[in-house]
């Protein structure tokens, strides 16, 4: 059951379609204007890594954009890697704080 992404050449909108039967692919039409003049797009994908692999591949010296700092998970990952690089072990309490920051749960502490 593939999901294909399309751009309509008439209304220029992008959308996804789920096909339960591959024979239906040839009958695809725009969800918005019903046009059959579509361009199939290349779908994005993700690769899952373990925490250790992410830490090993993370470069703390690389400059980051503003979007990087908007995600608390990135900040936690950066903090973990920098502590390892500096040989700092602040114990399990620090690991817990970093993990709460990484998962966004640390904000719950400040909302109370």
Backbone as CSV, one residue per row, in Angstrom:
resi,resn,N_x,N_y,N_z,CA_x,CA_y,CA_z,C_x,C_y,C_z
1,UNK,0.840,-1.180,0.000,0.000,0.000,0.000,0.882,1.238,0.000
2,UNK,1.281,1.683,-1.160,2.163,2.848,-1.214,1.414,4.160,-1.005
3,UNK,2.153,5.127,-0.506,1.676,6.503,-0.413,2.548,7.306,-1.366
4,UNK,1.929,7.954,-2.328,2.654,8.768,-3.291,2.331,10.236,-3.063
5,UNK,3.316,11.069,-3.316,3.126,12.513,-3.206,3.090,13.111,-4.607
6,UNK,2.198,14.094,-4.772,1.992,14.707,-6.077,1.961,16.226,-5.963
7,UNK,2.219,16.882,-7.091,1.957,18.315,-7.251,1.027,18.429,-8.446
8,UNK,-0.063,19.160,-8.267,-1.023,19.353,-9.344,-0.500,20.444,-10.267
9,UNK,-0.454,20.175,-11.553,0.012,21.162,-12.526,-1.026,22.246,-12.798
10,UNK,-2.267,22.028,-12.362,-3.323,23.031,-12.562,-3.395,24.009,-11.392
11,UNK,-3.593,23.497,-10.170,-3.760,24.382,-9.004,-2.478,24.556,-8.194
12,UNK,-1.415,23.805,-8.566,-0.081,23.912,-7.952,-0.007,23.439,-6.500
13,UNK,-1.032,22.773,-5.995,-1.010,22.282,-4.617,-0.323,20.918,-4.562
14,UNK,0.308,20.641,-3.410,0.956,19.351,-3.180,0.121,18.546,-2.199
15,UNK,0.098,17.237,-2.406,-0.713,16.372,-1.550,-0.212,14.935,-1.653
16,UNK,-0.677,14.099,-0.743,-0.330,12.674,-0.725,-1.574,11.847,-0.987
17,UNK,-1.373,10.714,-1.635,-2.463,9.771,-1.868,-2.019,8.376,-1.455
18,UNK,-2.895,7.688,-0.743,-2.668,6.299,-0.350,-3.401,5.414,-1.348
19,UNK,-2.699,4.429,-1.876,-3.304,3.501,-2.830,-3.386,2.120,-2.199
20,UNK,-4.591,1.583,-2.134,-4.801,0.248,-1.594,-4.562,-0.813,-2.663
21,UNK,-4.580,-0.369,-3.925,-4.384,-1.274,-5.048,-3.512,-0.540,-6.077
22,UNK,-2.436,-1.138,-6.523,-1.524,-0.473,-7.456,-2.180,-0.118,-8.782
23,UNK,-3.265,-0.780,-9.129,-3.980,-0.455,-10.371,-4.625,0.929,-10.301
24,UNK,-4.852,1.418,-9.093,-5.491,2.727,-8.903,-4.530,3.888,-9.157
25,UNK,-3.236,3.624,-9.156,-2.241,4.688,-9.324,-2.467,5.454,-10.621
26,UNK,-2.806,4.763,-11.681,-3.019,5.414,-12.976,-4.268,6.296,-12.991
27,UNK,-5.136,6.156,-11.996,-6.373,6.948,-11.919,-6.242,8.134,-10.966
28,UNK,-5.043,8.432,-10.516,-4.831,9.500,-9.531,-5.337,10.835,-10.058
29,UNK,-5.939,11.606,-9.149,-6.375,12.953,-9.494,-6.202,13.858,-8.283
30,UNK,-6.131,15.147,-8.548,-5.888,16.145,-7.503,-7.012,16.125,-6.465
31,UNK,-6.626,16.158,-5.193,-7.599,16.193,-4.104,-8.340,17.517,-4.053
32,UNK,-7.764,18.564,-4.653,-8.318,19.908,-4.528,-9.154,20.333,-5.732
33,UNK,-8.657,20.035,-6.948,-9.371,20.500,-8.141,-9.777,19.365,-9.072
34,UNK,-9.463,18.136,-8.701,-9.812,16.922,-9.468,-9.076,16.776,-10.795
35,UNK,-8.068,17.598,-11.047,-7.293,17.493,-12.280,-6.496,16.189,-12.276
36,UNK,-6.284,15.639,-13.456,-5.447,14.444,-13.598,-4.051,14.821,-14.092
37,UNK,-3.804,16.120,-14.239,-2.509,16.624,-14.698,-1.599,16.778,-13.476
38,UNK,-0.958,15.680,-13.083,-0.177,15.628,-11.852,1.284,15.300,-12.137
39,UNK,2.131,15.771,-11.245,3.551,15.396,-11.280,3.837,14.650,-9.987
40,UNK,4.348,13.438,-10.107,4.688,12.665,-8.911,6.005,13.180,-8.349
41,UNK,6.042,13.409,-7.041,7.210,13.947,-6.354,7.987,12.830,-5.674
42,UNK,9.227,13.102,-5.382,10.033,12.156,-4.620,9.720,12.380,-3.143
43,UNK,9.301,11.345,-2.481,8.926,11.440,-1.071,10.160,11.516,-0.184
44,UNK,10.010,12.228,0.922,11.099,12.284,1.894,11.103,11.006,2.727
45,UNK,12.188,10.751,3.402,12.291,9.575,4.245,13.176,9.919,5.432
46,UNK,13.181,9.057,6.407,14.024,9.286,7.577,14.839,8.032,7.871
47,UNK,15.946,8.260,8.538,16.817,7.168,8.952,16.901,7.224,10.469
48,UNK,16.624,6.109,11.099,16.657,6.060,12.557,18.044,5.637,13.031
49,UNK,18.534,6.333,14.054,19.833,6.009,14.640,19.663,5.799,16.135
50,UNK,20.555,5.033,16.703,20.564,4.892,18.153,21.102,6.183,18.766
51,UNK,20.869,6.358,20.039,21.383,7.529,20.748,22.902,7.587,20.665
52,UNK,23.548,6.453,20.822,25.011,6.412,20.751,25.513,6.804,19.369
53,UNK,24.833,6.343,18.323,25.232,6.699,16.953,25.050,8.187,16.716
54,UNK,23.944,8.747,17.210,23.711,10.195,17.058,24.802,10.987,17.766
55,UNK,25.157,10.552,18.976,26.216,11.254,19.719,27.558,11.141,19.002
56,UNK,27.850,9.960,18.496,29.129,9.742,17.805,29.243,10.603,16.554
57,UNK,28.138,10.803,15.845,28.160,11.559,14.591,27.932,13.055,14.768
58,UNK,27.593,13.484,15.969,27.249,14.878,16.207,28.512,15.728,16.323
59,UNK,28.598,16.785,15.538,29.756,17.684,15.528,29.386,18.969,16.270
60,UNK,29.897,19.126,17.484,29.546,20.291,18.302,30.189,21.579,17.802
61,UNK,31.200,21.474,16.954,31.869,22.688,16.463,31.176,23.280,15.238
62,UNK,30.243,22.551,14.657,29.543,23.019,13.460,28.574,24.150,13.829
63,UNK,28.583,25.250,13.067,27.636,26.345,13.346,26.189,25.871,13.138
64,UNK,25.296,26.356,13.966,23.884,25.965,13.901,23.016,27.184,13.619
65,UNK,21.920,26.958,12.909,20.956,28.022,12.646,19.986,28.174,13.797
66,UNK,19.142,29.179,13.717,18.164,29.443,14.780,17.207,28.279,14.999
67,UNK,16.853,27.577,13.924,15.924,26.449,14.058,16.486,25.351,14.944
68,UNK,17.800,25.187,14.923,18.437,24.159,15.750,18.125,24.396,17.219
69,UNK,18.190,25.650,17.665,18.019,25.970,19.072,16.556,26.022,19.506
70,UNK,15.640,25.950,18.560,14.223,25.929,18.901,13.767,24.544,19.347
71,UNK,14.589,23.534,19.097,14.250,22.157,19.448,15.092,21.732,20.647
72,UNK,14.440,21.535,21.793,15.155,21.209,23.029,15.925,19.892,22.917
73,UNK,15.488,18.991,22.028,16.206,17.731,21.855,17.605,17.975,21.306
74,UNK,17.737,18.947,20.417,19.048,19.276,19.860,19.972,19.858,20.916
75,UNK,19.424,20.698,21.764,20.227,21.321,22.814,20.721,20.257,23.791
76,UNK,19.855,19.310,24.145,20.250,18.214,25.032,21.331,17.349,24.423
77,UNK,21.208,17.068,23.133,22.213,16.267,22.436,23.548,17.006,22.422
78,UNK,23.503,18.305,22.139,24.723,19.113,22.129,25.377,19.102,23.512
79,UNK,24.581,19.266,24.560,25.119,19.285,25.925,25.768,17.949,26.285
80,UNK,25.115,16.851,25.945,25.682,15.526,26.227,27.019,15.339,25.524
81,UNK,27.070,15.712,24.258,28.292,15.525,23.477,29.418,16.410,24.017
82,UNK,29.111,17.669,24.328,30.145,18.577,24.849,30.690,18.086,26.181
83,UNK,29.828,17.581,27.048,30.295,17.059,28.339,31.231,15.879,28.124
84,UNK,30.901,15.014,27.174,31.777,13.880,26.874,33.113,14.362,26.314
85,UNK,33.063,15.332,25.400,34.295,15.849,24.799,35.212,16.475,25.851
86,UNK,34.628,17.099,26.842,35.414,17.767,27.880,35.782,16.825,29.018
87,UNK,35.305,15.586,28.963,35.616,14.623,30.003,34.888,14.898,31.305
88,UNK,33.753,15.558,31.207,32.991,15.927,32.391,31.907,14.886,32.645
89,UNK,31.856,14.393,33.868,30.797,13.491,34.270,30.157,14.085,35.511
90,UNK,28.994,14.679,35.334,28.314,15.314,36.460,27.328,14.365,37.140
91,UNK,27.403,13.095,36.761,26.599,12.078,37.428,25.224,11.910,36.843
92,UNK,24.470,10.977,37.425,23.157,10.625,36.890,22.134,11.766,36.970
93,UNK,22.276,12.643,37.962,21.324,13.760,38.088,21.418,14.674,36.860
94,UNK,22.656,14.942,36.402,22.835,15.781,35.219,22.290,15.084,33.981
95,UNK,22.522,13.787,33.860,21.971,13.030,32.736,20.445,13.125,32.724
96,UNK,19.850,13.060,33.902,18.389,13.156,34.009,17.902,14.544,33.561
97,UNK,18.611,15.592,33.975,18.240,16.959,33.592,18.349,17.133,32.074
98,UNK,19.453,16.660,31.501,19.645,16.762,30.054,18.555,15.987,29.318
99,UNK,18.229,14.800,29.811,17.201,13.986,29.154,15.833,14.651,29.248
100,UNK,15.519,15.253,30.382,14.247,15.976,30.520,14.208,17.167,29.569
101,UNK,15.340,17.812,29.384,15.415,18.913,28.424,15.252,18.419,27.002
102,UNK,15.899,17.298,26.704,15.843,16.727,25.351,14.430,16.319,24.960
103,UNK,13.656,15.824,25.903,12.312,15.349,25.603,11.252,16.431,25.798
104,UNK,11.668,17.612,26.233,10.717,18.701,26.431,10.008,18.643,27.774
105,UNK,10.306,17.631,28.588,9.630,17.480,29.876,10.105,18.505,30.903
106,UNK,11.266,19.083,30.672,11.789,20.069,31.624,10.890,21.306,31.681
107,UNK,10.182,21.581,30.593,9.267,22.716,30.568,8.112,22.525,31.530
108,UNK,7.724,21.269,31.774,6.664,20.973,32.710,7.019,21.470,34.115
109,UNK,8.308,21.425,34.460,8.751,21.880,35.772,8.499,23.368,35.956
110,UNK,8.617,24.135,34.874,8.475,25.585,34.956,7.036,26.044,34.786
111,UNK,6.172,25.161,34.296,4.761,25.513,34.114,3.981,25.384,35.412
112,UNK,4.540,24.691,36.397,3.827,24.453,37.666,3.859,25.658,38.557
